[in-house]
Amino acid sequence: MIERIIGVFRLDADTFEQIEHDESAMPQAAMIVLAVAVASGIGGLIGALIGDGNAIMAFVGSVIAAFVGWLVWSAAVWFVGTTFFEGQADMGEMLRVVGFAYTPQLLGFFGFIPCIGWLFSLAGWVWSLAAMVVALREGLDVDTGKAIVTAIIGWVVVVVLNVVVGLIFGGLAIAGSLLAG
């Protein structure tokens, strides 16, 4: 697994090709998403503690959002890539390569460092986006242009879903507060 993580950081196409075809890599992909989710959850927890928010809910929400995002982004890029760009992949392959493409987001763990922490988070997101393009190119067997468009469309789907879910849960929280008192 360590070799694959290094390969992802190097944006090595052969690494993603191996991940795509290795059905036993699904637990590894899930562990990476979990590690990113926990790192994000810790950031949410610290932010809630500083901002006097509900730290436990912030942590749990971050973890759930990471897994839902993984599933939704994988499904979206699978659908777009196979439907519009004639990519060749199944959902398992997409879950594996997309999960591993999350690896650079582990840099976000260092986001708590005062003054420069945001640079780690930003670098993780940009690097992860580059890894996503390589993952989709190899996972769907399409060219780089199609992989970029597929990644962008998948990202838009995830953002829209996050906004909708946020509005729903925010509305429910406000309604609950109004009813409680």
WOMO-V899662 format. One record per residue. RES is the residue in one letter. OMEGA is omega in whole degrees, 0 to 359 (999 if undefined). NEAR is the number of other C-alpha atoms within 12 Angstrom. D_CENTER is the distance of its C-alpha to the mean C-alpha in whole Angstrom. Layout:
BEGIN
[[RES & OMEGA & NEAR & D_CENTER] [RES & OMEGA & NEAR & D_CENTER]]
END
This chain:
BEGIN
[[M & 180 & 21 & 18] [I & 178 & 14 & 19] [E & 180 & 17 & 20] [R & 178 & 30 & 17] [I & 177 & 30 & 15] [I & 178 & 20 & 18] [G & 178 & 25 & 18] [V & 178 & 39 & 14] [F & 177 & 32 & 15] [R & 184 & 21 & 18] [L & 183 & 31 & 16] [D & 182 & 26 & 19] [A & 180 & 29 & 19] [D & 178 & 22 & 21] [T & 180 & 31 & 18] [F & 177 & 41 & 16] [E & 178 & 31 & 19] [Q & 180 & 25 & 20] [I & 180 & 38 & 17] [E & 187 & 37 & 17] [H & 183 & 25 & 20] [D & 181 & 23 & 20] [E & 179 & 20 & 20] [S & 180 & 17 & 20] [A & 181 & 29 & 17] [M & 177 & 25 & 15] [P & 177 & 20 & 15] [Q & 178 & 28 & 14] [A & 179 & 38 & 11] [A & 178 & 29 & 11] [M & 178 & 24 & 12] [I & 178 & 34 & 10] [V & 177 & 38 & 7] [L & 180 & 31 & 10] [A & 177 & 28 & 11] [V & 180 & 38 & 8] [A & 179 & 36 & 9] [V & 178 & 28 & 12] [A & 178 & 32 & 12] [S & 179 & 36 & 11] [G & 177 & 33 & 13] [I & 177 & 30 & 16] [G & 177 & 33 & 15] [G & 179 & 31 & 16] [L & 180 & 27 & 19] [I & 178 & 25 & 20] [G & 180 & 22 & 20] [A & 179 & 21 & 21] [L & 179 & 17 & 24] [I & 183 & 14 & 25] [G & 179 & 12 & 25] [D & 178 & 13 & 27] [G & 179 & 15 & 24] [N & 187 & 17 & 23] [A & 182 & 21 & 21] [I & 179 & 20 & 21] [M & 178 & 20 & 19] [A & 180 & 27 & 17] [F & 181 & 26 & 16] [V & 179 & 24 & 16] [G & 179 & 28 & 14] [S & 180 & 31 & 11] [V & 179 & 28 & 11] [I & 181 & 23 & 11] [A & 180 & 31 & 9] [A & 181 & 31 & 6] [F & 178 & 31 & 8] [V & 178 & 26 & 9] [G & 178 & 34 & 6] [W & 181 & 38 & 5] [L & 182 & 30 & 9] [V & 181 & 29 & 9] [W & 178 & 40 & 8] [S & 180 & 42 & 9] [A & 181 & 33 & 12] [A & 182 & 34 & 12] [V & 176 & 47 & 12] [W & 181 & 40 & 15] [F & 182 & 27 & 17] [V & 183 & 33 & 17] [G & 182 & 40 & 18] [T & 183 & 27 & 20] [T & 187 & 18 & 22] [F & 185 & 19 & 22] [F & 178 & 25 & 22] [E & 176 & 20 & 24] [G & 181 & 28 & 21] [Q & 179 & 27 & 22] [A & 170 & 32 & 19] [D & 184 & 25 & 19] [M & 179 & 31 & 16] [G & 178 & 28 & 16] [E & 180 & 35 & 15] [M & 178 & 47 & 12] [L & 181 & 45 & 11] [R & 184 & 46 & 12] [V & 178 & 55 & 11] [V & 178 & 52 & 8] [G & 179 & 50 & 7] [F & 179 & 54 & 9] [A & 176 & 52 & 8] [Y & 188 & 47 & 5] [T & 182 & 45 & 9] [P & 178 & 37 & 10] [Q & 175 & 40 & 8] [L & 176 & 36 & 11] [L & 178 & 30 & 13] [G & 177 & 34 & 12] [F & 182 & 30 & 14] [F & 180 & 25 & 17] [G & 181 & 28 & 16] [F & 183 & 24 & 19] [I & 182 & 16 & 22] [P & 175 & 10 & 24] [C & 184 & 10 & 25] [I & 183 & 14 & 22] [G & 180 & 18 & 19] [W & 178 & 20 & 17] [L & 178 & 21 & 18] [F & 180 & 24 & 16] [S & 180 & 26 & 13] [L & 179 & 21 & 14] [A & 179 & 25 & 14] [G & 180 & 30 & 11] [W & 181 & 27 & 9] [V & 180 & 23 & 12] [W & 179 & 27 & 12] [S & 177 & 36 & 8] [L & 176 & 33 & 9] [A & 178 & 32 & 13] [A & 179 & 40 & 11] [M & 180 & 47 & 9] [V & 178 & 41 & 13] [V & 180 & 41 & 15] [A & 181 & 50 & 13] [L & 178 & 54 & 13] [R & 181 & 41 & 17] [E & 183 & 37 & 18] [G & 181 & 46 & 16] [L & 184 & 44 & 18] [D & 177 & 29 & 21] [V & 179 & 27 & 21] [D & 185 & 22 & 22] [T & 180 & 25 & 20] [G & 179 & 17 & 21] [K & 178 & 29 & 20] [A & 179 & 34 & 16] [I & 180 & 28 & 16] [V & 179 & 25 & 17] [T & 179 & 39 & 15] [A & 181 & 37 & 12] [I & 179 & 24 & 13] [I & 177 & 26 & 14] [G & 180 & 33 & 11] [W & 179 & 29 & 9] [V & 178 & 20 & 13] [V & 181 & 25 & 13] [V & 180 & 28 & 9] [V & 180 & 20 & 11] [V & 179 & 18 & 14] [L & 179 & 21 & 13] [N & 179 & 24 & 12] [V & 180 & 16 & 16] [V & 180 & 14 & 18] [V & 178 & 19 & 16] [G & 178 & 18 & 17] [L & 180 & 15 & 20] [I & 182 & 14 & 21] [F & 176 & 15 & 21] [G & 178 & 15 & 22] [G & 177 & 15 & 25] [L & 179 & 15 & 26] [A & 179 & 14 & 26] [I & 179 & 15 & 28] [A & 178 & 14 & 30] [G & 179 & 12 & 30] [S & 180 & 11 & 31] [L & 180 & 10 & 34] [L & 182 & 9 & 35] [A & 179 & 9 & 35] [G & 999 & 7 & 37]]
END
